[in-house]
């Protein structure tokens, strides 16, 4: 059985997902609910773990980008600090 690896080195988008969610004044629960309209289930706990260190599946990445209204590739962009 395949398993998702939890490791900061394996999560390139978590901090960007969190930043975009906060920019849009969305709670984790709201971000969790919206992909369901695309038949993509991401529970609130998964959003929390994705923003921390959990890897993201391709379908989750697609759903998050759609909900956050950004191209998928922008989830991999990091603004200058």
N, CA, C and O atoms as a GROMACS GRO file, in nm:
protein
  324
    1UNK      N    1   0.084  -0.118   0.000
    1UNK     CA    2   0.000   0.000   0.000
    1UNK      C    3   0.088   0.124   0.000
    1UNK      O    4   0.181   0.135   0.080
    2UNK      N    5   0.059   0.216  -0.089
    2UNK     CA    6   0.137   0.340  -0.097
    2UNK      C    7   0.110   0.425   0.026
    2UNK      O    8   0.002   0.421   0.084
    3UNK      N    9   0.210   0.501   0.066
    3UNK     CA   10   0.191   0.590   0.179
    3UNK      C   11   0.248   0.727   0.147
    3UNK      O   12   0.344   0.740   0.070
    4UNK      N   13   0.189   0.828   0.208
    4UNK     CA   14   0.236   0.964   0.190
    4UNK      C   15   0.350   0.988   0.286
    4UNK      O   16   0.338   0.962   0.406
    5UNK      N   17   0.459   1.038   0.236
    5UNK     CA   18   0.577   1.064   0.318
    5UNK      C   19   0.567   1.203   0.378
    5UNK      O   20   0.548   1.301   0.307
    6UNK      N   21   0.579   1.210   0.510
    6UNK     CA   22   0.578   1.339   0.578
    6UNK      C   23   0.721   1.385   0.599
    6UNK      O   24   0.796   1.324   0.676
    7UNK      N   25   0.758   1.490   0.532
    7UNK     CA   26   0.893   1.544   0.545
    7UNK      C   27   0.894   1.684   0.487
    7UNK      O   28   0.843   1.705   0.377
    8UNK      N   29   0.952   1.781   0.558
    8UNK     CA   30   0.958   1.917   0.504
    8UNK      C   31   1.024   1.923   0.367
    8UNK      O   32   0.986   2.005   0.283
    9UNK      N   33   1.123   1.838   0.343
    9UNK     CA   34   1.193   1.839   0.215
    9UNK      C   35   1.103   1.791   0.101
    9UNK      O   36   1.131   1.817  -0.016
   10UNK      N   37   0.996   1.721   0.135
   10UNK     CA   38   0.906   1.668   0.034
   10UNK      C   39   0.788   1.762   0.007
   10UNK      O   40   0.706   1.734  -0.081
   11UNK      N   41   0.778   1.871   0.080
   11UNK     CA   42   0.665   1.964   0.064
   11UNK      C   43   0.718   2.099   0.018
   11UNK      O   44   0.774   2.174   0.097
   12UNK      N   45   0.698   2.129  -0.109
   12UNK     CA   46   0.746   2.254  -0.165
   12UNK      C   47   0.639   2.362  -0.168
   12UNK      O   48   0.670   2.479  -0.190
   13UNK      N   49   0.513   2.325  -0.147
   13UNK     CA   50   0.404   2.421  -0.167
   13UNK      C   51   0.332   2.463  -0.039
   13UNK      O   52   0.253   2.558  -0.041
   14UNK      N   53   0.357   2.395   0.071
   14UNK     CA   54   0.281   2.419   0.194
   14UNK      C   55   0.279   2.563   0.240
   14UNK      O   56   0.172   2.617   0.272
   15UNK      N   57   0.393   2.626   0.246
   15UNK     CA   58   0.398   2.764   0.294
   15UNK      C   59   0.329   2.860   0.197
   15UNK      O   60   0.270   2.959   0.239
   16UNK      N   61   0.336   2.830   0.069
   16UNK     CA   62   0.270   2.914  -0.031
   16UNK      C   63   0.118   2.897  -0.024
   16UNK      O   64   0.044   2.995  -0.038
   17UNK      N   65   0.071   2.775  -0.004
   17UNK     CA   66  -0.073   2.750   0.013
   17UNK      C   67  -0.123   2.830   0.133
   17UNK      O   68  -0.227   2.895   0.126
   18UNK      N   69  -0.049   2.824   0.243
   18UNK     CA   70  -0.090   2.897   0.364
   18UNK      C   71  -0.094   3.047   0.338
   18UNK      O   72  -0.190   3.114   0.376
   19UNK      N   73   0.011   3.101   0.274
   19UNK     CA   74   0.016   3.244   0.246
   19UNK      C   75  -0.101   3.288   0.158
   19UNK      O   76  -0.163   3.391   0.185
   20UNK      N   77  -0.130   3.212   0.054
   20UNK     CA   78  -0.241   3.246  -0.035
   20UNK      C   79  -0.375   3.236   0.037
   20UNK      O   80  -0.463   3.320   0.017
   21UNK      N   81  -0.390   3.135   0.120
   21UNK     CA   82  -0.514   3.120   0.197
   21UNK      C   83  -0.534   3.240   0.289
   21UNK      O   84  -0.645   3.294   0.296
   22UNK      N   85  -0.430   3.282   0.358
   22UNK     CA   86  -0.441   3.395   0.448
   22UNK      C   87  -0.465   3.526   0.372
   22UNK      O   88  -0.541   3.611   0.418
   23UNK      N   89  -0.400   3.543   0.256
   23UNK     CA   90  -0.424   3.662   0.173
   23UNK      C   91  -0.572   3.673   0.136
   23UNK      O   92  -0.626   3.783   0.125
   24UNK      N   93  -0.636   3.558   0.117
   24UNK     CA   94  -0.776   3.556   0.076
   24UNK      C   95  -0.871   3.551   0.196
   24UNK      O   96  -0.992   3.537   0.181
   25UNK      N   97  -0.812   3.562   0.316
   25UNK     CA   98  -0.889   3.562   0.440
   25UNK      C   99  -0.979   3.439   0.452
   25UNK      O  100  -1.096   3.448   0.491
   26UNK      N  101  -0.921   3.325   0.418
   26UNK     CA  102  -0.994   3.198   0.424
   26UNK      C  103  -0.944   3.118   0.544
   26UNK      O  104  -0.825   3.117   0.574
   27UNK      N  105  -1.036   3.052   0.611
   27UNK     CA  106  -0.998   2.959   0.716
   27UNK      C  107  -0.955   2.828   0.650
   27UNK      O  108  -0.981   2.805   0.532
   28UNK      N  109  -0.890   2.743   0.727
   28UNK     CA  110  -0.855   2.611   0.675
   28UNK      C  111  -0.982   2.534   0.639
   28UNK      O  112  -0.984   2.461   0.540
   29UNK      N  113  -1.086   2.551   0.719
   29UNK     CA  114  -1.212   2.481   0.692
   29UNK      C  115  -1.273   2.527   0.560
   29UNK      O  116  -1.321   2.445   0.481
   30UNK      N  117  -1.271   2.657   0.534
   30UNK     CA  118  -1.325   2.709   0.408
   30UNK      C  119  -1.245   2.655   0.290
   30UNK      O  120  -1.302   2.612   0.190
   31UNK      N  121  -1.113   2.657   0.302
   31UNK     CA  122  -1.029   2.603   0.195
   31UNK      C  123  -1.055   2.454   0.177
   31UNK      O  124  -1.049   2.403   0.065
   32UNK      N  125  -1.082   2.386   0.283
   32UNK     CA  126  -1.112   2.243   0.276
   32UNK      C  127  -1.245   2.216   0.206
   32UNK      O  128  -1.256   2.119   0.130
   33UNK      N  129  -1.344   2.299   0.229
   33UNK     CA  130  -1.478   2.276   0.173
   33UNK      C  131  -1.485   2.301   0.023
   33UNK      O  132  -1.556   2.230  -0.048
   34UNK      N  133  -1.414   2.400  -0.026
   34UNK     CA  134  -1.430   2.444  -0.165
   34UNK      C  135  -1.390   2.341  -0.271
   34UNK      O  136  -1.457   2.334  -0.374
   35UNK      N  137  -1.284   2.262  -0.253
   35UNK     CA  138  -1.252   2.164  -0.358
   35UNK      C  139  -1.361   2.059  -0.378
   35UNK      O  140  -1.365   1.994  -0.482
   36UNK      N  141  -1.448   2.042  -0.279
   36UNK     CA  142  -1.555   1.944  -0.293
   36UNK      C  143  -1.645   1.975  -0.412
   36UNK      O  144  -1.706   1.884  -0.469
   37UNK      N  145  -1.655   2.103  -0.450
   37UNK     CA  146  -1.735   2.138  -0.568
   37UNK      C  147  -1.672   2.084  -0.696
   37UNK      O  148  -1.737   2.077  -0.800
   38UNK      N  149  -1.545   2.045  -0.688
   38UNK     CA  150  -1.473   1.985  -0.801
   38UNK      C  151  -1.460   1.833  -0.783
   38UNK      O  152  -1.386   1.767  -0.855
   39UNK      N  153  -1.534   1.780  -0.685
   39UNK     CA  154  -1.528   1.637  -0.652
   39UNK      C  155  -1.390   1.597  -0.600
   39UNK      O  156  -1.343   1.486  -0.625
   40UNK      N  157  -1.325   1.689  -0.528
   40UNK     CA  158  -1.195   1.664  -0.467
   40UNK      C  159  -1.212   1.682  -0.317
   40UNK      O  160  -1.250   1.790  -0.271
   41UNK      N  161  -1.184   1.577  -0.240
   41UNK     CA  162  -1.201   1.584  -0.096
   41UNK      C  163  -1.066   1.608  -0.028
   41UNK      O  164  -0.974   1.527  -0.042
   42UNK      N  165  -1.056   1.718   0.046
   42UNK     CA  166  -0.938   1.750   0.126
   42UNK      C  167  -0.991   1.796   0.261
   42UNK      O  168  -1.044   1.907   0.272
   43UNK      N  169  -0.977   1.714   0.365
   43UNK     CA  170  -1.032   1.752   0.495
   43UNK      C  171  -0.952   1.866   0.558
   43UNK      O  172  -0.839   1.894   0.517
   44UNK      N  173  -1.010   1.931   0.657
   44UNK     CA  174  -0.945   2.044   0.723
   44UNK      C  175  -0.812   2.002   0.784
   44UNK      O  176  -0.714   2.077   0.779
   45UNK      N  177  -0.808   1.884   0.842
   45UNK     CA  178  -0.683   1.834   0.898
   45UNK      C  179  -0.575   1.817   0.793
   45UNK      O  180  -0.457   1.842   0.820
   46UNK      N  181  -0.614   1.776   0.674
   46UNK     CA  182  -0.517   1.763   0.565
   46UNK      C  183  -0.463   1.899   0.524
   46UNK      O  184  -0.344   1.911   0.494
   47UNK      N  185  -0.549   2.001   0.522
   47UNK     CA  186  -0.501   2.136   0.490
   47UNK      C  187  -0.395   2.177   0.591
   47UNK      O  188  -0.290   2.230   0.554
   48UNK      N  189  -0.423   2.153   0.719
   48UNK     CA  190  -0.327   2.186   0.824
   48UNK      C  191  -0.194   2.115   0.802
   48UNK      O  192  -0.088   2.177   0.812
   49UNK      N  193  -0.200   1.986   0.771
   49UNK     CA  194  -0.076   1.909   0.751
   49UNK      C  195  -0.005   1.949   0.621
   49UNK      O  196   0.118   1.951   0.617
   50UNK      N  197  -0.081   1.981   0.517
   50UNK     CA  198  -0.021   2.028   0.392
   50UNK      C  199   0.055   2.157   0.416
   50UNK      O  200   0.166   2.175   0.365
   51UNK      N  201  -0.004   2.248   0.493
   51UNK     CA  202   0.061   2.375   0.523
   51UNK      C  203   0.185   2.356   0.610
   51UNK      O  204   0.269   2.445   0.618
   52UNK      N  205   0.196   2.243   0.673
   52UNK     CA  206   0.310   2.214   0.758
   52UNK      C  207   0.415   2.133   0.682
   52UNK      O  208   0.517   2.187   0.640
   53UNK      N  209   0.388   2.002   0.665
   53UNK     CA  210   0.492   1.920   0.602
   53UNK      C  211   0.442   1.805   0.515
   53UNK      O  212   0.523   1.738   0.451
   54UNK      N  213   0.311   1.781   0.511
   54UNK     CA  214   0.261   1.667   0.433
   54UNK      C  215   0.274   1.692   0.285
   54UNK      O  216   0.253   1.804   0.237
   55UNK      N  217   0.310   1.589   0.212
   55UNK     CA  218   0.315   1.599   0.067
   55UNK      C  219   0.174   1.617   0.012
   55UNK      O  220   0.076   1.586   0.079
   56UNK      N  221   0.165   1.666  -0.110
   56UNK     CA  222   0.037   1.696  -0.172
   56UNK      C  223   0.021   1.608  -0.295
   56UNK      O  224   0.113   1.597  -0.376
   57UNK      N  225  -0.095   1.546  -0.309
   57UNK     CA  226  -0.119   1.464  -0.428
   57UNK      C  227  -0.147   1.556  -0.547
   57UNK      O  228  -0.177   1.674  -0.530
   58UNK      N  229  -0.138   1.502  -0.665
   58UNK     CA  230  -0.162   1.582  -0.784
   58UNK      C  231  -0.305   1.636  -0.788
   58UNK      O  232  -0.325   1.752  -0.826
   59UNK      N  233  -0.403   1.556  -0.750
   59UNK     CA  234  -0.542   1.603  -0.754
   59UNK      C  235  -0.565   1.710  -0.646
   59UNK      O  236  -0.642   1.804  -0.669
   60UNK      N  237  -0.502   1.696  -0.531
   60UNK     CA  238  -0.512   1.800  -0.427
   60UNK      C  239  -0.450   1.930  -0.476
   60UNK      O  240  -0.506   2.038  -0.455
   61UNK      N  241  -0.335   1.920  -0.540
   61UNK     CA  242  -0.267   2.037  -0.593
   61UNK      C  243  -0.355   2.109  -0.695
   61UNK      O  244  -0.366   2.232  -0.694
   62UNK      N  245  -0.418   2.033  -0.782
   62UNK     CA  246  -0.510   2.089  -0.882
   62UNK      C  247  -0.626   2.160  -0.812
   62UNK      O  248  -0.657   2.275  -0.846
   63UNK      N  249  -0.688   2.094  -0.716
   63UNK     CA  250  -0.802   2.153  -0.646
   63UNK      C  251  -0.765   2.278  -0.568
   63UNK      O  252  -0.839   2.376  -0.570
   64UNK      N  253  -0.653   2.276  -0.500
   64UNK     CA  254  -0.609   2.393  -0.424
   64UNK      C  255  -0.581   2.511  -0.516
   64UNK      O  256  -0.618   2.625  -0.486
   65UNK      N  257  -0.516   2.485  -0.628
   65UNK     CA  258  -0.488   2.593  -0.723
   65UNK      C  259  -0.617   2.653  -0.777
   65UNK      O  260  -0.629   2.774  -0.790
   66UNK      N  261  -0.714   2.568  -0.810
   66UNK     CA  262  -0.843   2.617  -0.860
   66UNK      C  263  -0.914   2.702  -0.756
   66UNK      O  264  -0.962   2.812  -0.786
   67UNK      N  265  -0.921   2.654  -0.633
   67UNK     CA  266  -0.989   2.726  -0.526
   67UNK      C  267  -0.918   2.857  -0.494
   67UNK      O  268  -0.984   2.959  -0.471
   68UNK      N  269  -0.786   2.855  -0.493
   68UNK     CA  270  -0.709   2.976  -0.464
   68UNK      C  271  -0.698   3.068  -0.587
   68UNK      O  272  -0.644   3.178  -0.578
   69UNK      N  273  -0.748   3.021  -0.700
   69UNK     CA  274  -0.752   3.096  -0.825
   69UNK      C  275  -0.613   3.141  -0.870
   69UNK      O  276  -0.589   3.258  -0.901
   70UNK      N  277  -0.522   3.043  -0.872
   70UNK     CA  278  -0.386   3.067  -0.919
   70UNK      C  279  -0.344   2.950  -1.007
   70UNK      O  280  -0.395   2.840  -0.991
   71UNK      N  281  -0.251   2.974  -1.098
   71UNK     CA  282  -0.197   2.861  -1.175
   71UNK      C  283  -0.118   2.769  -1.081
   71UNK      O  284  -0.055   2.816  -0.986
   72UNK      N  285  -0.122   2.641  -1.108
   72UNK     CA  286  -0.050   2.545  -1.023
   72UNK      C  287   0.096   2.586  -1.004
   72UNK      O  288   0.149   2.579  -0.894
   73UNK      N  289   0.160   2.629  -1.112
   73UNK     CA  290   0.302   2.662  -1.100
   73UNK      C  291   0.329   2.776  -1.001
   73UNK      O  292   0.439   2.784  -0.946
   74UNK      N  293   0.231   2.862  -0.978
   74UNK     CA  294   0.253   2.971  -0.883
   74UNK      C  295   0.261   2.921  -0.739
   74UNK      O  296   0.312   2.991  -0.652
   75UNK      N  297   0.212   2.800  -0.714
   75UNK     CA  298   0.226   2.743  -0.581
   75UNK      C  299   0.371   2.709  -0.550
   75UNK      O  300   0.408   2.688  -0.434
   76UNK      N  301   0.454   2.703  -0.654
   76UNK     CA  302   0.596   2.672  -0.637
   76UNK      C  303   0.682   2.798  -0.638
   76UNK      O  304   0.804   2.789  -0.629
   77UNK      N  305   0.621   2.914  -0.649
   77UNK     CA  306   0.696   3.040  -0.650
   77UNK      C  307   0.702   3.096  -0.509
   77UNK      O  308   0.606   3.090  -0.433
   78UNK      N  309   0.817   3.149  -0.476
   78UNK     CA  310   0.837   3.202  -0.343
   78UNK      C  311   0.874   3.350  -0.353
   78UNK      O  312   0.977   3.384  -0.410
   79UNK      N  313   0.789   3.438  -0.296
   79UNK     CA  314   0.821   3.581  -0.303
   79UNK      C  315   0.950   3.611  -0.228
   79UNK      O  316   0.986   3.543  -0.132
   80UNK      N  317   1.019   3.713  -0.274
   80UNK     CA  318   1.143   3.753  -0.205
   80UNK      C  319   1.109   3.799  -0.065
   80UNK      O  320   1.012   3.871  -0.043
   81UNK      N  321   1.189   3.757   0.028
   81UNK     CA  322   1.164   3.792   0.169
   81UNK      C  323   1.214   3.932   0.199
   81UNK      O  324   1.203   3.979   0.312
   0.00000   0.00000   0.00000
